[in-house]
Amino acid sequence: MPALAGWENFYVIVGSSAGALIGLQFVVMTLVANMPRTSGQARIGDAFATPTIVHFATVLLLSAALSAPWDGIGGASLLLGLLGLSGIVYAVIVIRRLRAQAVHQLGFESWLYRGLLPFSAYIMLAASAYGVRANAHNAMFGIGGAALLLLFGGIHNAWEAITYHALLKKREVE
């Protein structure tokens, strides 16, 4: 399909990265699972750990969908639009969870990477999926940008979680 021509390598790289990072996130969660729990940690997981996995999984699904041999752009556009709209709803839920948790005080950087950037990426994905029929070339850049925004935001969030548990929480336990 002409609209996806030239994007194969991009989505192989991005999708593979997302898959590997999902695995890494599970390894980290396994390593910190034995640490003592405090009250409110379930809310912390719902607000911090789960969204990172969801964003990586979204990038993986998006990459797989755009690597599939579609007959036309309509099916891919519908799937990406649903993914974008679902992501917008999920991002709002995550923002509500971030506001509800009281264990970790969020600074600007946390709000940016955990709330604003994912929300913006999902809006970009939904808008690009809608516009793919009118201008597939430009829409593909919007979809690719949304994938990268979720991937790099997830990398930041995973790194922040790893350093938090490995450096700060470990010292509290010792």
BELWO-V972124 format. One record per residue. SS is DSSP state (hx for helix, st for strand, lp for the rest). NEAR is the number of other C-alpha atoms within 8 Angstrom. Layout:
# BELWO-V972124
SS&NEAR / SS&NEAR
This chain:
# BELWO-V972124
lp&9 / hx&4 / hx&8 / hx&9 / lp&7 / lp&5 / lp&7 / hx&10 / hx&7 / hx&7 / hx&12 / hx&10 / hx&8 / hx&14 / hx&14 / hx&9 / hx&8 / hx&13 / hx&11 / hx&8 / hx&10 / hx&11 / hx&8 / hx&8 / hx&10 / hx&8 / hx&8 / hx&9 / hx&8 / hx&8 / hx&7 / hx&8 / lp&6 / lp&6 / lp&7 / lp&5 / lp&5 / lp&5 / lp&5 / lp&9 / hx&9 / hx&7 / hx&9 / hx&11 / hx&9 / hx&11 / hx&13 / hx&12 / hx&11 / hx&9 / hx&10 / hx&11 / hx&11 / hx&8 / hx&12 / hx&15 / hx&11 / hx&9 / hx&14 / hx&13 / hx&9 / hx&11 / hx&12 / hx&10 / hx&9 / hx&10 / hx&9 / lp&6 / lp&5 / lp&8 / lp&5 / lp&7 / hx&11 / hx&7 / hx&8 / hx&11 / hx&11 / hx&9 / hx&9 / hx&12 / hx&14 / hx&9 / hx&12 / hx&13 / hx&11 / hx&8 / hx&10 / hx&11 / hx&8 / hx&8 / hx&11 / hx&10 / hx&8 / hx&13 / hx&11 / hx&8 / hx&11 / hx&9 / hx&7 / hx&6 / lp&11 / lp&7 / lp&7 / lp&5 / lp&5 / lp&7 / lp&6 / hx&6 / hx&7 / hx&9 / hx&10 / hx&9 / hx&13 / hx&13 / hx&13 / hx&9 / hx&12 / hx&14 / hx&12 / hx&8 / hx&13 / hx&14 / hx&11 / hx&13 / hx&15 / hx&14 / hx&9 / hx&13 / hx&13 / hx&9 / hx&10 / lp&14 / lp&8 / lp&5 / lp&8 / hx&10 / hx&8 / hx&8 / hx&12 / hx&12 / hx&8 / hx&11 / hx&12 / hx&8 / hx&10 / hx&12 / hx&12 / hx&9 / hx&11 / hx&14 / hx&13 / hx&8 / hx&12 / hx&13 / hx&9 / hx&9 / hx&12 / hx&11 / hx&8 / hx&8 / hx&10 / hx&9 / hx&9 / hx&9 / hx&10 / hx&8 / hx&8 / hx&9 / hx&9 / hx&10 / hx&7 / hx&6 / hx&7 / lp&4
